[in-house]
Amino acid sequence: MNSERIQSFLQGVPMPAMMIEGGTSILACNDLAFGLFGEGIQGRNPAVAVRAPAVHAAIEEIARMGGVQQVRMTLRREGQEDVFEVTVSSQGGGLVLCVFRDVSEEEKIGAMRRDFVANVSHELRTPLTALMGFIETLKHAAKDDPKAREMFLGIMETEAGRMNRLVRDLLQLSQVEANERIRPRDQVEVRGLLERVIGSLRGVAEKTGDRVDLTGDPVMVPGDHDQLVQVFTNLIENALKYGAAGQVVRVSLTPEETVRGPAVRVEVADQGEGIDPVHLPRLTERFYRVDSHRSREMGGTGLGLAIVKHIIGRHRGWLRVESVVGEGSRFSVVLPLG
């Protein structure tokens, strides 16, 4: 097979691919391989074009011995690392075929799963350890001490509630992710929904002497009523809990024109300490907390904003976060009208 026919064959491969002759010269490449390694690689030694010792060693061995090998390669480009699974196979006559499959996304998903399991384990381990310790104490040292028993049972109730909230939020996150591609079609009146949410949080506001002001006209959006209640309950409750005592939390609805068409922006602004800019890009990550101790004290699971992000994504909207340290934060939800 001449180089033109090999070139034509490689163009049909849906991944970067190159044919190497004698283990020392790149005979042909498809366009995807040129895009990955550069236009001038044809005719060069693969060790120069593909700077991955494991790949070069596999090419040399397959050229001598035949067979098939799979090796991994990390390619640094545009400020990030991409991981490839490289299949190196003998094609006879001293020809070696290399096909590069990008597994970067799979690696990221795998890492996210491992981190998720580790985080869940960590979040559950602390209350479980506390519960086991108190149970042991109640069975022995505090068995006949009514005051100690009452105190320990109160702490156990708190820890059990913490685990219950975590499991609840995990189930909600799983459900939201499962339905994220299905856009809701019911019509929801946003101002009325916000009035009910604010009413349900009146007790939280009274504890710190806060007030919630709502401005804006009624507006209809396609949405899931219960999920939108969850979004705005989370955002307004966070503003009340983490803002300054005696503050005014301002909730506003304003029309907004976006590239996708008309939308409504719902902004929740507090007068709290603000958030350092270093934290803003990570606020919607699972289990990410700006202040872990304070969040746990207030019953937070670290999953609220992750759930909010996925719900807003299901509604084809987006979340904006602006904050100035010492002045407060603004969380804006933009929801399309159609």
N, C-alpha and C positions, 0 to 999 in steps of 0.2 A: 504494500500500500504506500503510495507516494505521499509527500507532505501535504499536497493540496487536498487529497481525499481524507487524510487524517484531520486536517483543519476543519473540513466540512463536517466530519463525524463529531468532533469536539464541540462544534457550535450547537449540536443537538443535546448536549449534556446540560441539565438545568442548574449546574453549580460550576464554580471555577475549576477548570481542568487543564492539564498539560500533558503532552506526550514527550518522554525523554528517551534519547537514543544513547545506548551504551552506558547509561548512568552518568554521562558527563556533559550532555548537550541537550538543551530544550529544543525539540524538533518542531513542535506546534503548540498553540494555546487557543482557547476560545476567548471571546471578548470579555467574559467575566473574569478570567484569569489576568488579562491585561489590566482590567480595572482594579484588580486587587494588588498586583505586583508592579505595574508600570508597563508602558508600551514597548520598551526596549529590551525585554527579557528573552525574546526568541533568539536562539543560537548561542545563548550564554550558558555557562555552567549553572546547574540548579542550586549549587551551594552559594552562589553569589546572588541569584535572584530570590531564592527562598531562604531567608536567614533563620533557619530553624535546624539545629544539629540533629534532632531526632528524625526529622523528615529526610535530611540528606543521608543519614546512616541507613534508613530503611530503603531509600532508592538504590544505594550501592549494594546492599545485600540482595534485594530483589533482582537487580540486574545480573548478579552472579548466580544466585541460587534459584530464582523463580519464586512463585507462590504469591501470597497476598499478606499484607500487614496493615494494621491500623495504628496510627500514632496521633498524638495531640500537638497542636501548635498554637502559640499565643502571638498575635500580631498587634502591635501598638500603632494606632493611627488616629489622627484627629483628636488627640487627648484622651483616648479610651483604649481599653484592651478588648480585643475580639478573640474568641476561642474557636478554633477549627478542629474538626476531626478529619484527618487526612487518610484516605484509603490509597495505598500504594500497591499496584498489582502488575504482574508480568503479562505482557501481550504477545510474547514470542518474538523471535528474531532480534533479541537485545532491546526491545522496546518496553518501556515502563510507563504506566498510566498513573497519574496522580490526580485525585479528585478531592476538593476541599469543601467540606460541609460546615457551614457556620452554625455552631452550637451555643453561641453567646447567650441567646435568649433562654435556652434550656438551662444553662448554667445559672443564670440569674434567678429563674423560677425555682431551681433546686436550692439555691442559697436562701431565697425568701422562705421556702418551706422549712428549711432547717432553723432559720432564725425565728420563724413563727412558733414552731414546736418548742424551741428553747425558751422563748418569751412566755408562752402559756405555762410551761413547766415552772418557770421562775415565779410567775404571778400566783400560781396555785400552791407552790411549796410553802411559802411563808404562812398563810392562814392555816394550812393543813398541819404544819409543825406546831403552831400555837394551839390548835384544837387538840391535837394528840397530847401535848404537854399538860393542858388543863384537865383533860379527861383523866390522865394518870394521877394528877394531884387530887382531883375530886374522889377518886377511888381509894386514895390512901391518906395523905397528910391532911387534907381538908374534908375528909369524910364526915366528921361530926362538928364542923364549924359553919354555922348558918351564914354568918357574914361573909366569909371567904367564898362559900358556895354561891351566894348571890352575886358577888363581884365577878367571879370566874364565869358564871353563866352569862352575865351581861357581855363580857368580852367575847365569849364563844359565839353569842348571837351576832355580834358585830362582824366577827371573822367569817361566819357562815353567810351573812348577808353580802359580804365582799365577794365570796366565791360565787354566790348566786348571781350577782350583777355581772361578774365576768362571764359566766356561762351564758347568761341571757344575751349579752352583747356579742359573744362569739356566734351564737345562733342567728342573731339578727344580721351580723356581717355576712355570714354564709348565705343566708336567704337573699340579701340584697345583691350579692355578687352573682348568685345563680340567675337572678332576673334582670341583671343590668342591661342586657341587650334588648329587652322587651320594653319599648317605650309606653308609658301609661297613656290612656286616651280619655279618661274621665275629665270633666271640666271642674276645676277647683277655684273658688273665689278666695283670693289670697288675703285680703284685708280681714275678712271675717274669720279666717283661719288664725291669723295672727292675734286677733282680739281674744279668741278662745285660749290660745297658748299663753298669752300674757295673764289672763285670768287664772289659769291653772298654776301659774308661778307666783301668785300674789303672796303666798306664805313665805317663799324664798326671799322675795323682795323685802317683806316686813322685818325679817330677821336682821337685816343690815341697814334698814332705813332707806332703801333705794326706791326710786320711782322709775317706771317705764313709760316713756312717751311714744305714741304711735302717730305717724303722719302719713298721708297719701290716700289716694282714691281707690275704691274697689276695682279689682281687675281679675279677669278669668284667665287661667292657664291650663293647658292639658297636664294632668298630674295624678299622682296617687295621694289621696288625702292623708292617709295615716302616715305615709313616709314623709310627706312635707311637714306634718305636725312634729315628727321626730327630728327633722332637720332644725326647725326653728325653736323647738324646745331646747335642743342641745345648745344652739348658739346664744339664745337669750339667757338660759340658765348659767352658761359659762360666764357671760358678761356680768351677771349678778354676783356670782360666787367669787370671781377673780378680779372684779373691778374694785374701786375704792368704796368704802362704806359711806352711805348717804349720797351716792352719786345719782345722776339721771342717765339711764340707759335709753338711748334714742334709737327707735326702730322706724325706718322710713321706706316708703314705696315710691319709686320714681320710674317713669318710662325711659327706655333706653333703646337706641337704634344700633343694631349690631350687623356684622357682615352676613349673618344668617336671617336677618329680618328683625321686626319689632320684638322687644322683650321688656321685662320688668326687672328692676334691680331692687332687691330687699337688703337694706343695710342695717346691721346691728352694731352700734357704736357705744363703747364704754369709756369711762374716765379713770381707768386703772393705771397700773404701773407701766403698761406697754410691754412689748416683746422685743427682745434683742433681735436685730435683723438676721443673725446667724441661725436662729431657730425657724424662721419663716418657711424656708423650702421644705422642712421636714414635719411640719405640724400635722399633716394628714397621714403620716406613716403610722402603722399599727404599733401601739404601745409606746410611741414617742411622747415624752412629757417634758415640758420646759422646766417644771419644778416637780420632781417625782414625789418628794415627801408631802408637799402641800396637796398635790393631786390625790394621793392615796387617802390623806386625812379627810378630804371632802368627798370621798367615795368614788373618785374617778377610776376608770379601768384602762385608760389610754387608748380606747377604741372608738370613742365618740366621734372625733373628726374624720377618722377613716370611714366610718359608716356614713357620715354626712357627705363625704366626697363621692362615694359610690352611688348614693341616692341621687345626688345632683347630676352625676354622669348619666344615670338612667333617664333623667328628665331632659337630657341633651343640653344641660346648662353648665355653668362653671362657677367656681368659688374664687373670690379674690380676698386677700388678707393684707391689710395695711396697718402698720403700727409705728408709733414713735415712743421711745422709752421716756417715761415720765408724763406722757400725755394721754395714753390710752390706745385702744385698738379698734379697727373697723373690719368686720367680716361682712362681705357682700356676696349675695347669691343672685346670679343672673339667670332668669328663667325665660325661655322663648314663649311667645304668645301663641304660636302655631306650630 
